[in-house]
Amino acid sequence: MAPAQSKVARSSAALASLPAKGGAAAVATLLALVYLRSKVVQAAKEAEEKRNRQILTTPQIELAQRDLFNPLPGGARELLVPTRGRVSKVVIRPTKPSTFAAHRPLFRKPPPVVKSSPTALAAPTASATANKVGVNREFFRQLSAILRIIIPHATSKEVWLLGAHTTFLLLRTYLSLLVAQLDGKLVGDLVSANGKGFLRGLCYWFLLAVPSVYTNAMIRFLQSKLSISFRTRLTRYVHDLYLDRNNTFYRVVNLDARIGASGADQFVTTDINRFCETLSALYSNISKPSLDLILFNIQLGRSIGGKGSVGLFLSYLATAWILRKVTPAFGKLAAIEAKLEGDFRAAHARLIINSEEVAFYDGAPIEKDILTKSYLRLIKHVNSIYKASPSLGVNHTEDMVVKYAWSAAGYVLIAIPVFFPKAREMANAAAGKAKEAAKARDDGLSISQRTENYISNRRLLLSLADAGGRLMLSWKDLSELAGSTSRVYTLLSTLHDLSSAQYASLPRPDDLPPDAPFYDLGTLNGRLVDDAPPDEGVSFDKVPIVAPAPGVARGGEELVKELTMRVKPGEHLLVTGGNGSGKTAIARVLAGLWPVFEGVVARPDDSRIMFLPQRPYLSAGSLRDQIIYPHSYPDFVKSGKTDDDLMDILRKVHLAYLPEREGGYDVRKEWKDILSGGEKQRMGMARLFYHLPKYGVLDECTSAVSTDVEGSMYQHAKDVGITLITISHRPSLFKHHMYLLRLTGQEGQWELTQIGEAEQSQSFQKEIETLKAKLAEVNAWKTRLTDIDAELHFKA
């Protein structure tokens, strides 16, 4: 027994020294890193306390963020972001046009459109690929295109994060090997009653706990940072494309049907976030288990031999085949769920926007039914995923295979060195390990060493089973990533197409008469010249005004036939016509919101023409921001204007009382709830007088303003040199214009005439009638005043 005990002692000593020799340097390095990390955290806390002592008050924050941003060279901007009582500065660099041009071919292929029901409408060109959402070649092509955006080059921040993340994943695998060896050594010492070895192993256990815990925390931290970094890259890219100079955000809503009722907000706020979180988590769930499988298999192969390793590998292949057969199309299901979530969210948003109208109609019951129906469609789909037999089957199979079958197979495999020691001897001899082969030929292993080997192998096998299980379950995550990738790719593909005015094409209907015009968004033969010299004015040359109808088989509806006219500087034009005749449509075509199907439209550039809609948009900002919109405060300062100039403008629009009433120019409020309808429209005219364009296109922008105030504002606009193109029903505006474009509304007919004395006389006559009506009320007011005075004397 003496030689056997000597061998056991030597083996125990060798294993005891294994963590010390193999991991001492790593443990020391990690302890140093933990110490440095604590010093960094302490320094960060001290800096945080210093910043907290400098927290700004609310008025100071409002004053500080007045600038909104600071312009930097190269088109970059330094945004001023209020956070935690301070104003942080964030540098935003716009995406270069060359980058968009390089990426555009990657998003040319029509993306798959997911139908939420058999009767759902979708673009004809994309419906054919609706069933291809899954882990296939198309998924990897789409993912590769998106990766070009979130990892733009080899030295980007994301590459460094990936490198650090991978390093800690490797480190965790190495620590797992050390823990497995140390676990077996502890149990072996316990069985052999080796108290000194047990205490030494326990010390190593606590030493390994420190870097292990730190490594796990850093992996989770870097995964979150990676997700945020991916989302930031992708969101900024989408914002630059979505809010470009081509009004792509308007085209998405009004000129294309690919995004659907959920709207782009669902894609940008929810789908991008889900995609980035799934992608960053999937990297950990695939890379770490894959590495574990390789290293743990090598380590186990030394104990269980080659046949055991082959058996283990075959069990992996069998598991993968079984799970692949029972796994449903999670990618397609996830994409449908995301669409239904968007529809439900859009239904709530529609109710919020139209709450007053719904309340007037007492439409709460029907709106509740609409919301409930939208929710039930979502829930029925989610329940179909949870309750369907394929889903139950895959969950049952996953638990059976990963938790029980693999454990049973593991017990069989780790029993090989115990019941068949000759197998280990042959494996070692085949590997040329003569010394280990000699040990295997000895009288046998002691109980403590068998226990030690069993515990070490069991720990490795459990880690291996966990790694294999996570790798198998990652297929489901990969399928869900395919659904999110399809959604994000659909958004990017649509934005790229619409930014370059590439619309979905429709075939000409068979029942349409041959001589009838067919206006398809995919076939545009007209063009908009938006940089014409100001002296040439605004012109339409044989331009049909067509209301586009994306996704509708009959095509767009022609409102005005071949409009031809020119408005030179000083030739003020008034456009009139009945409802639906195309008055506002002319302004939309002129602004470039609607496409030019035929002919040529020419106008000056954006700095020399301004459009005022009937409902003025009031932005989130100060009172000053409402006047100078769309300029920012730095633009205002650069222009050389002052608050005194703004007061002069407010006087011209009869709003001089606003700064005093609301608390100054820097106060920030929800202005759409503060200002009345007339004040909002006069604020729109204030913007016109601030920017002083050469041309002003006014679309019923003074319908809530009294005629006397309206007349004074129009006269001032003419006095400062603004050529007016007005859309209005009011005859009182005839006197402020030279030409009249009347839309008859009958088969798109129109007539352009010069406003003569008859029209001007009509305008004056209308104003006289208005004044007489007001004067007629004077006697009634006097009578009422006398009655009130008498009542007061009677009470006294």
C-alpha positions in Angstrom: 0.0 0.0 0.0 3.0 2.3 0.5 3.6 2.8 -3.2 0.0 3.5 -3.9 -0.3 6.0 -1.0 2.9 7.7 -2.3 1.4 8.0 -5.7 -1.8 9.5 -4.2 0.2 12.0 -2.2 2.2 13.0 -5.3 -1.0 13.4 -7.4 -2.7 15.5 -4.7 0.3 17.7 -4.4 0.4 18.1 -8.2 -3.3 19.1 -8.3 -2.9 21.4 -5.4 -0.1 23.2 -7.2 -2.1 23.4 -10.4 -4.2 26.5 -9.5 -1.1 28.1 -7.9 1.1 27.5 -11.0 -1.4 27.9 -13.8 -3.6 30.6 -12.3 -1.4 32.6 -9.9 -0.5 35.2 -12.6 -4.0 35.5 -13.7 -5.4 35.8 -10.2 -2.7 38.5 -9.3 -3.5 40.4 -12.5 -7.2 40.3 -11.8 -6.8 41.4 -8.2 -4.8 44.4 -9.5 -7.5 45.2 -11.9 -10.1 45.0 -9.2 -8.0 47.4 -7.1 -7.6 49.8 -9.9 -11.3 49.5 -10.7 -12.1 50.5 -7.0 -9.9 53.5 -7.3 -11.6 54.5 -10.5 -15.0 54.1 -8.9 -13.9 56.2 -5.9 -12.6 58.9 -8.2 -15.9 58.9 -10.1 -17.9 59.2 -6.9 -15.8 62.2 -5.9 -16.3 63.8 -9.2 -20.1 63.1 -8.9 -20.2 64.8 -5.5 -18.3 67.8 -6.9 -20.8 68.0 -9.8 -23.7 67.7 -7.3 -22.5 70.7 -5.5 -22.8 72.6 -8.8 -26.4 71.5 -9.6 -28.3 74.3 -11.5 -31.7 75.5 -10.6 -34.6 75.1 -13.1 -34.4 78.7 -14.4 -30.7 78.3 -14.8 -31.2 75.1 -16.8 -33.8 76.7 -19.0 -31.5 79.6 -19.7 -28.5 77.3 -20.3 -30.4 75.1 -22.9 -31.6 78.2 -24.7 -28.8 77.7 -27.2 -30.0 74.1 -27.9 -26.7 73.4 -29.7 -23.4 74.9 -30.6 -22.3 74.7 -34.3 -19.0 73.0 -34.9 -16.8 72.7 -38.0 -17.8 70.1 -40.6 -21.5 70.3 -39.9 -21.2 68.7 -36.4 -23.2 70.1 -33.5 -22.7 70.1 -29.8 -26.1 69.5 -28.3 -26.8 70.8 -24.8 -28.7 68.0 -23.0 -30.2 68.7 -19.5 -29.6 65.7 -17.2 -29.5 65.3 -13.4 -29.5 69.0 -12.7 -26.9 69.9 -15.2 -26.5 70.6 -18.9 -24.3 68.0 -20.6 -22.6 68.6 -24.0 -22.9 65.9 -26.6 -21.2 66.2 -29.9 -23.3 64.9 -32.8 -21.6 64.3 -36.2 -24.0 63.9 -39.1 -23.8 60.9 -41.4 -22.0 61.8 -44.5 -23.9 61.7 -47.9 -21.2 59.4 -49.2 -22.0 56.9 -46.5 -25.7 56.9 -47.5 -24.7 56.5 -51.1 -22.4 53.6 -50.3 -25.1 51.9 -48.2 -28.0 52.4 -50.6 -27.3 49.3 -52.8 -27.3 47.2 -49.6 -31.0 48.1 -49.1 -32.3 47.9 -52.6 -33.9 44.5 -52.4 -37.5 44.8 -51.4 -37.8 43.7 -47.7 -40.4 41.1 -46.7 -43.7 42.5 -45.5 -45.4 40.5 -42.7 -49.1 40.1 -42.9 -51.0 40.1 -39.6 -54.0 38.4 -41.1 -55.0 36.9 -44.4 -56.9 40.0 -45.4 -54.1 42.4 -44.5 -53.0 44.7 -47.3 -49.4 44.9 -48.3 -47.4 46.1 -51.2 -47.6 43.7 -54.1 -43.9 43.8 -54.8 -43.1 42.6 -51.3 -45.9 40.2 -50.5 -44.1 37.4 -52.2 -41.3 37.4 -49.7 -43.6 37.7 -46.7 -43.0 34.0 -45.6 -39.2 34.2 -45.8 -38.7 35.7 -42.3 -36.4 33.2 -40.6 -32.8 32.0 -40.2 -31.9 31.8 -43.9 -29.7 33.4 -46.4 -31.9 36.5 -46.6 -31.6 37.0 -42.9 -27.8 36.9 -43.0 -27.8 39.3 -45.9 -30.0 41.8 -44.0 -28.0 41.4 -40.8 -24.7 42.0 -42.8 -26.1 45.2 -44.2 -27.2 46.5 -40.8 -23.8 45.5 -39.2 -22.2 47.9 -41.7 -24.0 50.7 -39.9 -23.5 49.7 -36.3 -19.9 48.7 -36.8 -18.7 51.2 -39.4 -15.0 50.5 -39.3 -12.3 48.4 -37.6 -11.3 51.1 -35.1 -14.8 52.1 -34.0 -15.9 52.1 -30.4 -18.0 49.0 -31.0 -14.9 47.0 -32.0 -13.1 47.9 -28.8 -16.2 47.0 -26.8 -16.4 43.6 -28.6 -12.8 43.0 -27.9 -13.1 43.8 -24.2 -16.3 41.7 -24.1 -14.6 38.7 -25.8 -11.6 39.0 -23.4 -13.7 38.7 -20.4 -15.6 35.8 -22.0 -12.3 34.0 -22.5 -11.3 34.8 -18.9 -14.5 33.4 -17.5 -14.0 30.1 -19.4 -10.4 29.9 -18.0 -11.7 30.6 -14.5 -14.4 27.9 -14.9 -11.6 25.4 -15.6 -9.7 26.4 -12.5 -12.9 26.2 -10.4 -13.6 22.7 -11.7 -10.1 21.5 -10.9 -10.2 23.2 -7.5 -13.7 21.7 -6.7 -12.4 18.2 -7.3 -9.3 18.9 -5.2 -11.4 20.2 -2.3 -13.6 17.1 -2.3 -10.5 14.8 -2.7 -8.8 16.4 0.3 -12.0 16.1 2.3 -12.4 12.4 1.6 -8.7 11.7 2.4 -8.9 13.8 5.5 -6.1 16.1 4.3 -6.8 19.1 6.5 -3.9 21.2 5.3 -4.7 20.6 1.6 -8.3 21.3 2.3 -7.5 24.7 3.9 -5.1 25.6 1.2 -7.8 24.8 -1.4 -10.3 26.8 0.4 -8.0 29.8 0.3 -7.7 29.4 -3.4 -11.5 29.1 -3.7 -11.9 32.6 -2.1 -9.1 34.0 -4.2 -10.8 32.7 -7.4 -14.2 34.1 -6.2 -13.0 37.7 -6.5 -12.0 37.7 -10.2 -14.9 35.4 -11.0 -17.5 37.8 -9.6 -15.8 40.7 -11.2 -15.6 39.0 -14.6 -19.3 38.1 -14.5 -20.2 41.7 -13.6 -18.0 43.1 -16.4 -19.5 40.7 -19.0 -23.0 42.0 -18.1 -21.8 45.6 -18.1 -20.1 45.3 -21.5 -23.1 43.6 -23.0 -25.3 46.5 -21.9 -22.8 49.0 -23.2 -22.6 47.2 -26.5 -26.4 47.2 -26.8 -26.5 51.0 -26.1 -23.7 51.7 -28.5 -25.4 49.7 -31.3 -28.7 51.5 -30.6 -27.0 54.9 -30.6 -25.3 54.3 -34.0 -28.5 52.9 -35.5 -30.8 55.6 -34.1 -28.6 58.5 -35.3 -28.3 56.9 -38.7 -32.1 56.6 -39.0 -32.6 60.1 -37.7 -30.2 61.5 -40.3 -32.1 59.6 -43.0 -35.6 60.1 -41.6 -35.2 63.9 -41.1 -33.2 64.8 -44.1 -33.7 67.7 -46.5 -36.0 65.6 -48.7 -38.8 65.5 -46.0 -38.5 61.7 -45.9 -40.5 61.6 -42.6 -43.5 63.1 -44.6 -43.1 60.6 -47.4 -43.1 57.6 -45.0 -46.5 58.6 -43.6 -48.2 59.9 -46.7 -46.5 58.5 -49.8 -45.7 54.9 -48.9 -47.5 51.9 -47.5 -44.6 49.7 -46.4 -44.3 51.0 -42.8 -48.0 50.5 -42.2 -50.4 51.8 -39.6 -47.9 51.3 -36.7 -45.8 54.2 -38.0 -42.1 54.8 -38.0 -42.1 55.6 -34.3 -42.8 52.0 -33.4 -39.8 50.9 -35.6 -37.4 53.6 -34.2 -38.3 53.4 -30.5 -39.1 49.7 -30.0 -37.9 47.6 -32.9 -34.4 49.1 -33.0 -34.0 48.7 -29.2 -35.2 45.1 -29.4 -32.8 44.3 -32.2 -29.8 45.8 -30.5 -30.5 44.0 -27.2 -31.1 40.7 -28.9 -27.9 41.0 -31.0 -25.7 41.9 -28.1 -27.1 39.2 -25.9 -26.8 36.6 -28.7 -23.1 37.3 -29.1 -22.6 36.3 -25.5 -25.0 33.3 -25.7 -23.2 31.9 -28.7 -19.5 32.8 -28.3 -19.1 31.9 -24.7 -20.9 28.4 -24.9 -19.0 27.7 -28.1 -15.7 28.3 -26.4 -16.8 26.3 -23.4 -17.7 23.4 -25.6 -14.2 23.3 -27.2 -12.1 23.7 -24.1 -14.3 21.6 -21.8 -14.4 18.8 -24.3 -10.6 18.8 -24.6 -10.3 18.7 -20.8 -12.9 15.9 -20.5 -11.3 14.0 -23.3 -8.2 13.5 -21.1 -10.4 11.7 -18.5 -13.0 9.9 -20.5 -11.0 9.1 -23.6 -11.7 9.5 -27.3 -14.8 7.3 -27.5 -16.4 9.3 -24.7 -15.7 12.6 -26.5 -17.1 11.2 -29.8 -20.2 10.1 -27.9 -20.6 13.5 -26.4 -20.2 15.1 -29.8 -22.8 12.8 -31.3 -25.3 13.7 -28.5 -24.9 17.4 -29.5 -25.7 16.6 -33.1 -28.7 14.6 -32.1 -29.9 17.3 -29.8 -29.5 20.0 -32.5 -31.5 17.8 -35.0 -34.3 17.2 -32.6 -34.7 20.8 -31.5 -34.5 22.0 -35.1 -37.4 19.7 -36.0 -39.7 20.8 -33.2 -38.9 24.5 -33.2 -41.5 26.7 -34.9 -40.8 29.8 -37.1 -40.0 32.1 -34.2 -38.6 34.8 -36.6 -41.9 35.2 -38.5 -43.9 35.0 -35.3 -41.7 37.7 -33.7 -42.1 40.0 -36.7 -45.9 39.6 -36.6 -46.0 40.3 -32.9 -44.0 43.5 -33.4 -46.4 44.7 -36.1 -49.4 44.0 -33.9 -47.8 45.8 -31.0 -47.3 48.8 -33.3 -50.9 48.7 -34.4 -52.1 48.7 -30.8 -49.8 51.6 -30.0 -51.0 53.5 -33.1 -54.7 53.0 -32.0 -53.9 54.6 -28.6 -52.0 57.5 -30.3 -54.9 58.2 -32.6 -57.2 58.5 -29.6 -54.9 60.9 -27.9 -54.6 63.1 -30.9 -58.3 63.2 -31.5 -59.5 63.1 -27.9 -61.5 66.4 -28.1 -63.4 65.4 -31.3 -64.1 61.9 -29.9 -65.4 63.5 -26.7 -67.7 65.9 -28.6 -69.2 62.9 -30.5 -69.4 60.9 -27.3 -67.5 58.2 -29.1 -65.8 56.5 -26.1 -67.8 53.3 -26.5 -66.9 52.7 -30.1 -63.3 53.7 -29.5 -63.1 51.3 -26.6 -64.3 48.5 -28.9 -61.6 49.5 -31.5 -58.8 49.5 -28.9 -60.1 46.2 -27.4 -60.2 44.6 -30.8 -56.6 45.7 -31.5 -55.5 44.4 -28.2 -57.2 41.0 -28.6 -55.6 40.6 -32.0 -52.2 41.0 -30.3 -53.0 38.7 -27.4 -54.5 36.0 -29.6 -51.3 36.0 -31.6 -49.1 35.9 -28.4 -51.3 33.1 -27.0 -51.0 31.1 -30.2 -47.2 31.2 -29.7 -47.4 30.0 -26.0 -50.3 27.5 -26.4 -49.7 26.0 -29.8 -48.6 22.4 -29.8 -45.3 23.2 -31.6 -44.4 25.7 -28.9 -45.3 23.2 -26.1 -43.4 20.5 -27.9 -40.2 22.6 -28.2 -40.3 23.6 -24.5 -41.0 20.0 -23.4 -38.2 18.7 -25.7 -35.7 21.4 -24.6 -36.2 20.6 -20.9 -36.1 16.9 -21.5 -32.9 17.0 -23.5 -31.0 19.7 -21.8 -31.9 19.0 -18.2 -32.4 15.2 -18.0 -31.0 13.4 -21.1 -27.7 15.3 -21.0 -27.4 14.7 -17.3 -27.9 11.0 -17.7 -25.5 10.8 -20.6 -23.0 12.8 -18.5 -23.2 10.3 -15.6 -22.5 7.5 -18.0 -19.5 9.3 -19.5 -17.8 10.3 -16.3 -18.2 6.8 -15.1 -15.8 5.6 -17.8 -12.6 6.4 -15.9 -14.0 4.6 -12.8 -15.4 1.4 -14.3 -13.0 1.2 -17.2 -9.6 2.4 -16.1 -8.0 0.5 -19.0 -9.6 2.9 -21.4 -7.8 5.8 -19.8 -4.6 3.8 -19.9 -5.0 3.2 -23.6 -5.9 6.8 -24.3 -2.8 8.0 -22.4 -0.5 5.5 -24.1 -1.8 6.5 -27.5 -1.1 10.1 -26.7 2.5 9.2 -25.8 2.0 9.9 -22.1 4.1 7.0 -20.8 4.2 8.3 -17.2 0.4 8.6 -16.9 0.0 5.2 -18.6 2.3 3.7 -16.0 0.2 5.2 -13.2 -2.9 3.7 -14.8 -1.3 0.3 -14.8 -0.8 0.5 -11.0 -2.9 -1.3 -8.4 -5.7 1.2 -8.9 -6.7 4.6 -7.7 -7.5 5.5 -4.2 -11.1 6.4 -3.3 -10.1 10.0 -2.7 -8.6 10.4 -6.1 -11.5 8.7 -7.8 -13.8 11.0 -5.9 -11.6 14.0 -7.0 -11.6 12.9 -10.6 -15.4 12.3 -10.5 -16.1 15.8 -9.0 -13.8 17.5 -11.4 -15.3 15.7 -14.4 -18.8 16.2 -13.1 -18.2 20.0 -12.7 -16.8 20.1 -16.2 -19.7 18.1 -17.5 -22.3 20.3 -15.8 -20.6 23.4 -17.3 -20.5 21.6 -20.6 -24.2 20.7 -20.4 -25.0 24.3 -19.5 -23.0 25.6 -22.4 -24.6 23.2 -24.8 -28.0 24.0 -23.5 -27.5 27.7 -23.9 -26.2 27.1 -27.4 -29.2 25.0 -28.3 -31.6 27.5 -26.9 -29.8 30.3 -28.8 -31.5 29.0 -31.9 -34.7 30.4 -30.6 -33.0 33.7 -29.9 -31.5 33.6 -33.4 -35.0 33.2 -34.8 -36.3 36.1 -32.8 -33.3 38.1 -34.0 -34.4 37.3 -37.6 -37.8 38.8 -36.9 -36.3 42.0 -35.4 -33.7 42.2 -38.2 -36.5 42.0 -40.8 -38.3 44.9 -39.1 -35.2 47.1 -38.9 -34.2 46.3 -42.4 -37.7 47.2 -43.7 -37.4 50.6 -42.0 -33.9 51.2 -43.5 -34.8 50.0 -46.9 -38.0 52.2 -47.0 -36.1 55.3 -45.8 -33.3 54.8 -48.4 -35.9 54.4 -51.2 -38.0 57.4 -50.1 -35.0 59.6 -49.5 -34.1 59.2 -53.2 -37.8 59.4 -54.3 -38.0 55.7 -55.2 -41.6 54.6 -54.7 -43.3 51.3 -55.0 -44.6 50.7 -58.5 -48.1 49.4 -59.4 -49.3 47.8 -62.6 -51.9 49.6 -64.6 -55.4 48.2 -63.9 -56.9 46.2 -66.7 -60.3 47.9 -66.3 -58.9 51.4 -66.8 -59.8 53.0 -70.1 -56.8 53.3 -72.5 -57.2 57.1 -72.7 -57.6 57.6 -69.0 -54.4 58.9 -67.2 -52.8 56.6 -64.7 -50.7 58.2 -62.0 -48.3 55.7 -60.4 -45.8 56.8 -57.8 -43.3 54.4 -59.3 -43.4 56.3 -62.6 -42.7 60.0 -62.2 -42.0 62.0 -65.4 -42.1 65.5 -63.8 -39.5 67.4 -61.9 -39.2 70.1 -59.2 -36.6 72.8 -59.7 -36.1 74.2 -56.1 -33.2 76.5 -56.8 -34.6 78.8 -59.5 -33.5 82.5 -59.5 -35.9 84.6 -57.4 -36.5 87.0 -60.3 -38.0 84.2 -62.3 -40.6 83.7 -59.6 -42.8 80.6 -59.1 -44.0 78.7 -62.1 -46.1 75.6 -63.1 -45.6 74.3 -66.6 -48.3 71.7 -67.7 -48.3 70.2 -64.2 -51.3 68.0 -63.2 -52.0 68.3 -59.5 -52.5 64.7 -58.3 -53.3 63.4 -54.9 -51.0 60.3 -54.5 -52.5 57.1 -53.4 -49.8 54.7 -52.3 -50.8 51.0 -52.5 -54.1 51.8 -54.2 -54.6 49.9 -57.5 -56.4 52.8 -59.3 -53.4 55.2 -58.7 -53.5 58.8 -57.8 -56.5 61.1 -58.2 -56.1 64.1 -60.6 -57.4 67.3 -58.9 -56.3 69.9 -61.4 -55.5 69.4 -65.1 -52.2 70.6 -66.5 -51.8 73.7 -64.4 -49.7 76.4 -66.2 -48.9 79.8 -64.6 -46.1 82.0 -63.4 -46.0 84.3 -60.3 -43.3 86.9 -60.6 -42.0 89.1 -57.8 -44.8 91.6 -56.7 -47.6 89.7 -58.6 -49.6 88.6 -55.6 -51.8 85.6 -56.3 -55.0 84.5 -54.6 -56.2 80.8 -55.0 -59.8 80.1 -54.4 -62.1 77.1 -55.0 -64.5 74.7 -53.2 -63.5 72.0 -50.8 -61.5 69.2 -52.4 -60.8 71.2 -55.5 -57.0 71.0 -55.0 -56.1 74.4 -53.4 -53.9 73.0 -50.7 -52.6 70.3 -53.1 -51.0 73.1 -55.2 -49.1 74.2 -52.1 -48.0 70.7 -51.4 -46.7 70.1 -54.9 -44.9 73.5 -54.8 -43.3 72.6 -51.4 -42.1 69.3 -52.7 -44.3 67.3 -50.3 -46.2 65.7 -53.2 -44.4 64.4 -56.3 -44.6 66.1 -59.7 -46.0 63.4 -62.0 -45.7 65.5 -65.2 -44.4 68.8 -66.3 -42.0 71.2 -64.4 -42.4 73.1 -61.2 -39.9 75.9 -60.5 -39.4 77.9 -57.3 -36.6 79.7 -55.4 -34.7 77.8 -52.8 -35.9 77.3 -49.2 -34.3 80.4 -47.9 -36.4 82.6 -50.3 -39.8 80.9 -49.9 -41.9 80.1 -46.9 -45.0 78.1 -46.4 -47.6 78.8 -43.7 -50.2 76.0 -43.1 -53.6 76.6 -41.7 -52.7 74.9 -38.4 -49.4 76.4 -37.2 -46.9 74.0 -35.6 -45.7 75.1 -32.1 -42.4 73.5 -31.2 -41.1 72.4 -27.8 -39.1 75.4 -26.7 -39.3 79.0 -25.4 -41.5 81.8 -26.6 -38.6 83.1 -28.7 -38.3 79.7 -30.3 -41.9 80.0 -31.5 -41.2 83.3 -33.3 -37.9 82.3 -35.0 -38.9 78.7 -35.9 -37.3 76.8 -37.6 -34.2 78.8 -36.6 -32.4 78.0 -33.3 -31.1 80.5 -30.8 -27.5 80.4 -32.3 -29.1 81.2 -35.7 -31.0 84.1 -34.1 -27.8 85.5 -32.6 -25.9 85.0 -35.9 -28.6 86.9 -37.8 -27.9 90.0 -35.7 -31.5 90.4 -34.5 -32.4 91.2 -30.9 -35.4 90.8 -28.7 -36.4 94.4 -29.5 -36.8 93.3 -33.2 -39.0 90.4 -32.0 -41.2 92.9 -30.1 -41.6 95.0 -33.2 -42.7 91.9 -35.1 -45.2 91.0 -32.3 -46.6 94.4 -32.5 -47.2 94.0 -36.3 -49.3 90.8 -35.5 -51.0 92.2 -32.4 -49.2 89.9 -30.0 -47.0 92.4 -28.1 -48.6 91.4 -24.8 -47.3 87.8 -24.9 -43.8 88.3 -23.4 -45.2 90.1 -20.4 -48.2 87.8 -20.0 -46.2 84.6 -20.2 -43.0 85.7 -18.3 -40.5 86.6 -21.0 -38.9 85.2 -24.1 -37.0 82.4 -22.4 -40.0 80.8 -20.6 -40.7 77.3 -21.9 -44.3 76.0 -22.0 -46.6 73.7 -23.9 -47.5 76.5 -26.3 -50.1 74.5 -28.3 -52.2 74.5 -25.1 -51.4 78.1 -24.1 -52.2 80.1 -27.2 -55.7 80.4 -28.8 -56.4 79.6 -32.4 -56.1 83.2 -33.5 -52.9 83.6 -31.5 -51.4 80.6 -33.1 -52.1 81.8 -36.6 -50.8 85.3 -35.8 -47.6 83.6 -34.5 -47.3 82.0 -37.9 -47.4 85.4 -39.5 -44.8 86.6 -37.0 -42.5 83.8 -38.3 -43.1 85.1 -41.8 -42.1 88.7 -40.8 -39.0 87.3 -38.9 -37.6 85.4 -41.9 -38.7 87.9 -44.6 -38.7 85.5 -47.6 -39.2 86.7 -51.1 -42.3 84.5 -51.4 -44.9 83.5 -48.9 -47.4 80.7 -49.5 -50.3 81.2 -47.1 -52.8 78.3 -46.8 -55.8 79.6 -44.9 -53.3 80.8 -42.3 -55.5 83.6 -41.1 -58.9 82.0 -41.0 -59.2 82.4 -37.3 -58.1 86.1 -37.3 -60.5 89.1 -37.6 -60.6 90.8 -41.0 -59.1 94.1 -39.7 -56.1 92.4 -38.2 -55.8 90.2 -41.2 -55.8 93.2 -43.5 -53.1 95.0 -41.6 -50.8 91.9 -41.6 -51.2 91.4 -45.3 -50.5 95.0 -46.0 -47.3 94.8 -43.9 -46.2 91.7 -45.8 -46.5 93.6 -49.1 -44.7 96.6 -47.6 -41.7 94.5 -46.7 -41.4 93.0 -50.2 -43.0 89.6 -49.7 -44.8 88.2 -52.8 -48.0 86.5 -51.5 -49.5 83.3 -52.8 -52.6 83.0 -50.7 -55.2 80.2 -50.5 -58.4 81.5 -49.0 -62.1 81.8 -49.3 -62.3 85.4 -47.9 -63.4 88.0 -50.5 -61.9 90.7 -48.3 -58.4 89.5 -49.4 -59.1 90.4 -53.1 -57.7 93.9 -52.6 -54.3 92.6 -51.5 -53.7 90.5 -54.6 -53.3 91.1 -58.4 -54.3 87.7 -59.8 -56.9 85.2 -59.1 -56.6 81.4 -59.7 -60.1 79.9 -59.4 -60.4 76.1 -59.2 -63.9 75.1 -60.4 -63.7 71.5 -59.1 -65.3 70.2 -62.3 -63.0 67.6 -63.9 -59.9 69.6 -62.8 -60.8 72.8 -64.6 -59.2 76.1 -63.6 -59.0 79.7 -64.7 -56.4 82.4 -64.1 -57.6 86.0 -64.3 -56.3 89.4 -63.2 -58.2 91.0 -60.3 -59.8 94.1 -61.6 -62.1 96.8 -60.2 -65.0 94.4 -59.9 -63.1 92.1 -57.6 -61.6 94.9 -55.7 -65.0 96.5 -55.4 -66.4 93.2 -54.1 -63.6 93.1 -51.5 -64.4 96.6 -50.3 -68.1 95.9 -50.4 -67.6 92.9 -48.2 -65.5 94.9 -45.8 -68.2 97.7 -45.7 -70.9 95.1 -44.9 -68.8 93.7 -42.1 -68.3 97.2 -40.6 -72.0 98.1 -41.0 -72.9 94.9 -39.2 -70.6 95.9 -36.3 -72.0 99.5 -36.3 -75.6 98.1 -36.2 -74.7 96.5 -32.9 -73.7 99.8 -31.4 -77.2 100.8 -30.6 -77.9 97.5 -29.0 -74.8 97.8 -26.9 -75.8 101.3 -25.8 -79.3 100.0 -24.8 -77.8 97.2 -22.8 -75.4 99.6 -21.1 -78.4 101.8 -20.0 -80.2 98.7 -18.7 -77.2 97.6 -16.7 -76.7 101.1 -15.3 -80.4 101.2 -14.2 -80.1 97.8 -12.5 -77.1 99.0 -10.6 -78.9 102.1 -9.4 -81.9 100.1 -8.4 -79.8 97.7 -6.3 -78.0 100.7 -4.6 
